[in-house]
Amino acid sequence: MKHPVDAHVGKRIRHRRWMVGMTQQQLADKVGIKFQQIQKYETGMNRVSASRLWDISDALGVQISFFFEGLDPATHPAEELEGDILADKEALQLLRSYYAIPEAQRRRLFELARVLSDVA
């Protein structure tokens, strides 16, 4: 049976991998394992060891804490993920496109989006 924390970490691995445009095979190659293992991590079927999570965080360019963001000990982690914006494929595509924009223009776009959201 999957532990909710393992499922959360796996989803965060998948989201980050997808955001940077990396395939499971590419991540597996960087970490030195088979892509099937990445699949098992992403579904939460296999627990990610600390050393493997270290390698994955390095390959994906994030701090290890990234994989635990959104977990709240006071609530059940699986319940939190149901409303997770990163579970929406369109939102992930938007994020990838956003981070592909050069930083100066990205900041201006962010300010525009913030002003538009305040008006709505």
C-alpha positions in Angstrom: 0.0 0.0 0.0 1.3 3.5 -0.9 2.2 5.8 1.8 0.7 9.3 1.2 4.1 11.0 1.6 5.7 8.6 -1.0 2.8 9.5 -3.4 3.3 13.2 -2.8 7.1 13.0 -3.4 6.5 11.0 -6.5 4.1 13.5 -7.9 6.5 16.3 -7.2 9.3 14.4 -9.0 6.9 13.9 -12.0 5.8 17.6 -12.0 9.4 18.9 -11.8 10.6 16.5 -14.5 7.8 17.5 -16.7 8.4 21.3 -16.0 12.0 21.0 -17.1 11.0 19.0 -20.2 12.8 15.8 -19.2 11.7 12.3 -20.0 11.7 9.5 -17.5 14.5 7.9 -19.5 16.6 11.1 -19.4 16.1 11.4 -15.6 16.9 7.7 -15.1 20.1 8.1 -17.2 21.2 11.1 -15.1 20.6 9.2 -11.8 22.0 5.9 -13.0 18.9 3.7 -12.8 16.3 2.3 -15.2 13.3 4.4 -16.3 10.9 1.8 -14.8 12.3 2.7 -11.4 11.5 6.4 -12.1 7.9 5.3 -13.0 7.6 3.5 -9.7 8.9 6.5 -7.8 6.5 8.8 -9.6 3.5 6.7 -8.8 4.5 6.3 -5.2 4.7 2.5 -5.5 8.4 2.5 -4.5 9.8 4.7 -1.7 12.7 7.0 -2.7 15.7 6.6 -0.5 17.5 9.7 0.8 20.5 9.2 -1.4 18.4 8.6 -4.5 16.3 11.7 -3.7 19.5 13.7 -3.4 20.6 12.5 -6.9 17.1 13.3 -8.3 17.1 16.7 -6.8 20.5 17.4 -8.3 19.4 16.1 -11.8 16.2 18.2 -11.7 17.9 21.4 -10.3 15.9 21.8 -7.1 16.5 21.5 -3.3 15.3 18.3 -1.7 12.8 20.4 0.3 11.0 21.0 -3.1 9.6 17.4 -3.0 8.0 17.9 0.4 6.4 21.3 -0.3 2.7 21.3 0.3 2.8 18.6 3.0 1.0 19.6 6.2 1.4 17.3 9.2 -2.1 18.5 10.4 -3.8 17.2 7.3 -3.7 14.0 5.2 -1.3 14.7 2.3 -3.4 12.9 -0.2 -6.3 15.2 0.5 -4.2 18.2 -0.2 -3.1 16.9 -3.6 -6.7 16.7 -4.9 -6.7 20.4 -5.4 -3.1 20.7 -6.5 -2.8 23.1 -9.4 0.2 21.2 -10.7 -2.0 18.2 -11.4 -3.6 20.2 -14.2 -1.7 19.5 -17.5 -2.6 23.0 -18.8 -1.2 24.6 -15.7 2.1 22.7 -16.2 2.3 23.7 -19.8 1.8 27.3 -18.8 4.6 27.0 -16.2 7.0 25.5 -18.7 6.2 28.2 -21.2 6.5 30.9 -18.5 10.0 29.7 -17.4 11.1 29.6 -21.1 10.7 33.4 -21.3 13.8 35.4 -20.5 13.9 36.7 -17.0 13.3 40.4 -17.6 10.2 39.8 -19.7 9.1 37.1 -17.3 9.1 39.6 -14.5 7.0 42.1 -16.5 4.6 39.3 -17.5 4.3 38.3 -13.8 3.4 41.9 -12.9 0.8 42.1 -15.7 -0.8 38.8 -14.5 -0.9 40.1 -10.9 -2.6 43.3 -12.0 -5.1 41.4 -14.1 -5.9 39.0 -11.3 -6.5 42.0 -8.9 -9.0 43.5 -11.4 -10.9 40.2 -11.9 
